[in-house]
């Protein structure tokens, strides 16, 4: 999760695509994602809860809040993210309802 947040901050859009679950990569809109990342000034990430996601796990979830400035306003993006491991690498799968 932290590496994906850093990728938004650094505008490393290719990393965001590479760490997206392989079946979802074809639908990834690199242009729109890059524009959204550029339009916001990222100010911090707080990981609120982690379930599973250890070395022996195949799935895990992360509840986080990412703060950013947009249009002169401080905003918070809160998400419960699902991750899955494949061939020893973790991938972002989807946002889940809290």
C-alpha positions, -999 to 999 in steps of 0.1 A, spaced: 0 0 0 27 24 9 46 18 -24 14 25 -44 8 58 -24 44 68 -32 38 60 -68 9 85 -69 31 111 -52 60 105 -77 37 101 -107 50 66 -113 20 55 -132 37 25 -148 42 11 -112 6 16 -104 -3 -5 -135 23 -31 -128 10 -37 -92 -26 -39 -103 -40 -74 -104 -31 -88 -139 -67 -94 -150 -74 -57 -143 -44 -42 -161 -61 -40 -195 -88 -17 -182 -63 6 -164 -66 42 -177 -31 55 -175 -39 90 -188 -68 96 -164 -47 82 -135 -18 104 -143 -40 135 -146 -56 127 -112 -22 122 -96 -9 154 -111 -39 175 -101 -35 167 -64 -9 176 -39 -4 145 -17 1 153 20 1 120 38 -9 84 42 -22 68 73 -26 30 74 -55 24 98 -58 -14 98 -41 -44 81 -56 -79 80 -35 -108 68 -10 -99 41 19 -116 57 45 -137 39 25 -169 43 -8 -153 33 -23 -151 -2 -48 -123 4 -49 -93 26 -67 -60 32 -55 -25 41 -77 2 54 -60 36 48 -66 73 45 -46 94 20 -48 131 24 -44 155 -5 -49 191 -15 -71 198 -45 -86 231 -55 -74 247 -23 -92 221 -1 -77 194 20 -94 161 11 -92 125 25 -95 94 4 -104 65 27 -104 30 13 -104 -6 23 -81 -22 -3 -79 -59 -12 -45 -73 -22 -36 -107 -35 -3 -124 -39 7 -142 -71 41 -157 -77 55 -141 -46 44 -106 -55 15 -85 -40 -11 -69 -63 -38 -44 -57 -71 -61 -66 -100 -38 -57 -116 -14 -32 -140 -31 -8 -170 -17 10 -161 -9 46 
